[in-house]
Amino acid sequence: MIGDMVGVVDALGASQAVIAGHDWGAPVAWHAALLRPDRFRAVIGLSVPFRPRGAVRPTSVMRQDDHAQFYQLYFQTPGLAEVELERDPRRSVRTILYSVSGDDPADGGNPAIVGGFLNAMTDPARLPSWITDADVDYYAGEFARTGFRGGLNWYRNIDRNWELMAPFAGLRVAVPALYITGDRDLAVGSRGAKELIANLSKFVPQLRGTMMLHGCGHWTQQERASEVSAAMIGFLKDLA
């Protein structure tokens, strides 16, 4: 995927670019900057901070017991999550968008699940202001067309990505960086995340700032569009 990002820069006729990514796009952006600083002169990570390569396989330390399991482990079995999410793509999309946002008072985006992925989540009676029915219709239509397997397979490749990164263990992101997240983001609430974010400059020496958005959940650039856009533009101006 980093190669794809380089290909986009090439297709645009540029020698360098600033790369930004959210959620799983954030590790792609962070690692594009890590491995190809010659092409990516700065990076903006949304929601997910840069996480240095650990000493053990990622799935080996994910929670699984008689009561619950980490959602990424639930996604590992081919076909299991597909059946649940594809039963009603529109309900799945609507429920996930709402339940891991800052608008759900129940904080339904619990990373430890019991049974199905959607069980502990809330299907809202009405959508929050930052997402429209037209948006949900579009996403649901695309997932109805393609299924959820493509995205789920990214989770199934976590350990392989860890293996592929072995030669680069200990390497730090050397370009200017900005990190933006919400204080109600499930990524911030995951094990070890707060400590990692507090010490992020150890692994990203040119970190220009960490922006924590109060009351914001997982969808930073949708839930707080104006604040995120202003922060990104300010960061880009400072690079000039």
C-alpha positions as CSV (number, residue, x, y, z in Angstrom):
1,M,0.0,0.0,0.0
2,I,3.0,2.3,0.5
3,G,3.9,1.5,-3.0
4,D,0.4,2.5,-4.1
5,M,0.9,5.9,-2.3
6,V,4.2,6.4,-4.1
7,G,2.4,5.5,-7.4
8,V,-0.2,8.3,-6.7
9,V,2.5,10.8,-6.2
10,D,4.1,9.7,-9.4
11,A,0.8,9.9,-11.3
12,L,0.3,13.5,-10.1
13,G,3.7,14.4,-11.5
14,A,5.1,15.4,-8.0
15,S,8.4,14.5,-6.5
16,Q,7.2,14.8,-2.9
17,A,3.9,15.0,-1.0
18,V,2.5,15.4,2.5
19,I,0.5,12.3,3.4
20,A,-2.5,12.1,5.7
21,G,-4.4,9.0,6.9
22,H,-7.2,8.1,9.3
23,D,-7.8,4.8,11.2
24,W,-6.1,2.0,9.1
25,G,-5.1,4.8,6.7
26,A,-3.0,6.3,9.5
27,P,-0.5,3.3,9.7
28,V,-0.2,3.5,5.9
29,A,0.6,7.2,6.2
30,W,3.0,6.8,9.1
31,H,4.8,3.9,7.5
32,A,5.0,5.7,4.1
33,A,6.8,8.5,5.9
34,L,8.9,6.0,7.8
35,L,10.1,4.1,4.8
36,R,10.0,6.7,2.1
37,P,10.9,10.1,3.6
38,D,12.3,11.0,0.2
39,R,8.8,11.0,-1.2
40,F,6.7,12.0,1.8
41,R,8.2,15.1,3.4
42,A,5.6,15.2,6.3
43,V,2.8,13.2,7.7
44,I,-0.6,13.7,9.5
45,G,-2.1,10.8,11.4
46,L,-5.7,10.9,12.4
47,S,-7.1,8.7,15.3
48,V,-4.3,6.1,15.3
49,P,-0.8,7.1,16.5
50,F,2.4,5.7,15.1
51,R,3.1,2.5,16.9
52,P,6.6,1.0,16.7
53,R,6.9,-2.6,15.9
54,G,6.5,-4.8,19.0
55,A,8.5,-7.8,20.0
56,V,5.7,-10.3,19.6
57,R,2.9,-11.0,17.0
58,P,0.1,-8.5,17.5
59,T,-2.7,-11.1,17.7
60,S,-0.8,-13.0,20.4
61,V,-1.5,-10.2,22.9
62,M,-5.1,-9.4,22.0
63,R,-7.7,-10.2,24.6
64,Q,-9.6,-13.5,24.4
65,D,-11.2,-15.3,27.3
66,D,-14.4,-17.1,28.2
67,H,-16.3,-13.8,28.4
68,A,-15.1,-11.6,25.5
69,Q,-12.6,-11.2,22.7
70,F,-10.9,-8.2,21.1
71,Y,-12.8,-7.3,17.9
72,Q,-9.7,-7.8,15.7
73,L,-9.6,-11.4,16.8
74,Y,-13.3,-11.8,15.9
75,F,-12.4,-10.6,12.4
76,Q,-9.7,-13.2,11.9
77,T,-12.0,-16.1,10.9
78,P,-12.8,-15.8,7.2
79,G,-16.5,-15.6,6.6
80,L,-17.7,-15.0,10.2
81,A,-17.8,-11.2,10.3
82,E,-18.9,-11.1,6.7
83,V,-22.1,-12.9,7.4
84,E,-23.0,-10.6,10.3
85,L,-22.1,-7.3,8.5
86,E,-23.5,-8.2,5.1
87,R,-26.9,-9.3,6.5
88,D,-28.0,-5.6,6.4
89,P,-25.2,-3.4,5.1
90,R,-27.1,-0.2,5.7
91,R,-27.8,-1.1,9.3
92,S,-24.1,-2.2,9.8
93,V,-22.7,1.1,8.4
94,R,-25.2,3.3,10.3
95,T,-24.6,1.4,13.6
96,I,-20.8,1.5,13.3
97,L,-20.7,5.1,12.3
98,Y,-22.8,6.2,15.3
99,S,-21.5,3.8,18.0
100,V,-17.8,4.7,17.7
101,S,-18.5,8.4,17.5
102,G,-18.6,10.9,20.3
103,D,-22.4,11.2,19.9
104,D,-23.2,7.9,21.4
105,P,-23.8,8.4,25.1
106,A,-23.5,4.7,25.7
107,D,-19.9,4.6,24.3
108,G,-20.9,1.5,22.3
109,G,-17.6,1.2,20.5
110,N,-16.2,-1.4,23.0
111,P,-13.2,-3.2,21.5
112,A,-14.0,-6.3,23.6
113,I,-17.0,-8.0,22.1
114,V,-19.3,-10.8,23.1
115,G,-20.9,-12.8,20.2
116,G,-21.3,-10.5,17.2
117,F,-19.5,-7.3,16.5
118,L,-22.6,-5.2,16.5
119,N,-24.1,-6.7,19.6
120,A,-22.9,-3.9,22.0
121,M,-23.5,-1.1,19.5
122,T,-26.4,1.3,19.0
123,D,-28.5,1.5,15.9
124,P,-29.5,5.2,16.1
125,A,-33.1,6.4,15.6
126,R,-31.5,9.4,13.8
127,L,-28.1,10.3,12.5
128,P,-25.8,12.9,14.1
129,S,-25.4,16.2,12.2
130,W,-22.0,15.3,10.7
131,I,-23.3,12.4,8.6
132,T,-26.2,12.3,6.2
133,D,-28.5,9.6,5.0
134,A,-27.0,10.1,1.5
135,D,-23.6,9.3,2.9
136,V,-24.8,6.2,4.6
137,D,-26.7,5.1,1.4
138,Y,-23.5,5.5,-0.6
139,Y,-21.3,3.5,1.8
140,A,-24.0,0.8,2.2
141,G,-24.4,0.6,-1.5
142,E,-20.7,0.0,-2.0
143,F,-20.5,-2.6,0.7
144,A,-23.6,-4.3,-0.7
145,R,-21.8,-4.4,-4.1
146,T,-18.4,-5.6,-2.9
147,G,-19.0,-7.2,0.5
148,F,-16.9,-6.6,3.6
149,R,-14.2,-9.1,2.9
150,G,-11.7,-6.7,1.4
151,G,-11.6,-4.6,4.5
152,L,-11.7,-7.5,6.9
153,N,-8.7,-9.1,5.1
154,W,-6.6,-6.2,6.2
155,Y,-7.1,-7.3,9.8
156,R,-6.3,-10.9,8.8
157,N,-2.9,-9.6,7.5
158,I,-1.8,-8.0,10.8
159,D,0.7,-10.6,11.8
160,R,2.1,-10.8,8.3
161,N,2.6,-7.1,8.2
162,W,4.4,-7.4,11.5
163,E,6.7,-10.1,10.0
164,L,7.4,-7.9,6.9
165,M,8.4,-5.0,9.1
166,A,11.1,-6.9,11.0
167,P,14.1,-5.3,9.1
168,F,12.8,-1.8,10.2
169,A,12.3,-2.5,13.9
170,G,13.5,0.6,15.9
171,L,13.3,3.0,13.0
172,R,11.8,6.3,13.8
173,V,9.6,8.6,11.7
174,A,12.0,11.3,10.7
175,V,9.8,13.8,9.0
176,P,7.6,16.6,10.5
177,A,4.3,15.2,11.8
178,L,1.0,16.1,13.3
179,Y,-1.3,13.8,15.3
180,I,-5.0,14.5,15.7
181,T,-7.5,12.4,17.7
182,G,-10.6,12.6,19.9
183,D,-10.7,12.0,23.6
184,R,-13.6,9.6,23.1
185,D,-11.9,7.6,20.3
186,L,-11.8,3.9,20.9
187,A,-8.2,4.0,19.6
188,V,-7.2,6.3,22.5
189,G,-9.0,4.0,24.9
190,S,-7.2,0.8,23.8
191,R,-4.5,-0.8,26.0
192,G,-1.3,1.2,26.2
193,A,-2.6,4.0,23.8
194,K,-2.5,6.9,26.3
195,E,1.1,6.1,27.3
196,L,2.0,5.8,23.6
197,I,0.5,9.1,22.7
198,A,2.2,10.8,25.7
199,N,5.5,9.5,24.5
200,L,4.9,9.8,20.8
201,S,7.8,12.2,20.2
202,K,10.2,9.4,21.2
203,F,9.2,7.6,18.0
204,V,8.4,10.7,15.9
205,P,11.1,13.2,16.8
206,Q,9.7,15.9,14.6
207,L,6.2,15.7,16.0
208,R,4.9,19.3,15.7
209,G,1.8,18.7,17.9
210,T,-0.8,16.4,19.3
211,M,-4.4,17.7,19.0
212,M,-6.9,16.1,21.4
213,L,-10.5,17.0,20.4
214,H,-12.8,17.1,23.4
215,G,-16.0,15.0,23.0
216,C,-14.9,13.7,19.6
217,G,-15.1,10.0,18.9
218,H,-13.4,8.0,16.1
219,W,-14.4,10.0,13.0
220,T,-12.2,13.0,13.6
221,Q,-12.4,14.6,10.2
222,Q,-16.2,14.2,10.0
223,E,-17.1,15.0,13.6
224,R,-14.8,18.0,13.9
225,A,-14.4,18.9,10.2
226,S,-13.6,22.6,10.6
227,E,-11.1,22.1,13.5
228,V,-9.3,19.3,11.8
229,S,-9.1,21.2,8.5
230,A,-7.8,24.3,10.2
231,A,-5.1,22.2,12.1
232,M,-4.0,20.5,8.9
233,I,-3.8,23.7,6.9
234,G,-1.9,25.4,9.7
235,F,0.6,22.5,9.8
236,L,1.0,22.7,6.0
237,K,1.6,26.4,6.1
238,D,4.3,25.9,8.8
239,L,6.1,23.5,6.4
240,A,6.3,26.0,3.6
